[in-house]
Amino acid sequence: SETDRLINFYESLSDKFPKNDTVKEKLIEVYIIAGRYDNAKTLIASSVPKGIFDLLLGDIEMLTGNSDNALTIWESTLEKNKSDHSLLFEAAERFNKYGYFEKAISLYEQSYEQAPSPKELDSVYARAFLFTNLGRKDEAISMWNLIIKSLSNDYGINDGECVDWAKREIANLSL
């Protein structure tokens, strides 16, 4: 299967580059997709501690029905990595996926605040979509306006599809 091919690919890369954390992260992710949780846990345990590995360990707990353990792991990871905007975003994605929407919103906001300039907008887009899905139109509009402002201030983009898309979303939400 495709998953087996990916596992073979990342295992061979991991053997070739044993200190490459990005390869390890991808291999752990594929192990999790394949349901090979013991392999993922073994690789995490043998790796240098890293926040993303802790989040992945929480993923395993969630997928095996241990939601309380997952939440504890994720919260502990966040406590240790308060200023890592990428990790905050990854954690927000997990909380969003499992229906902890207020926590996700807070983490997306923290991720944006912690990000260096020019600001990455993934967390703002995520909040815009989440607010829309929750029926919180005013807050969604606020996020789309922030996107337009950030595109202008951080990237010098004042027109084109990125801006037009945000304006269309605002118009749709204003109906």
Secondary structure as UniProt FT lines:
FT   HELIX           2..16
FT   TURN            18..19
FT   HELIX           21..33
FT   TURN            34..35
FT   HELIX           37..45
FT   HELIX           51..63
FT   TURN            64..65
FT   HELIX           67..80
FT   TURN            81..83
FT   HELIX           85..97
FT   TURN            98..99
FT   HELIX           101..114
FT   HELIX           122..133
FT   TURN            134..135
FT   HELIX           137..155
FT   HELIX           161..173
//
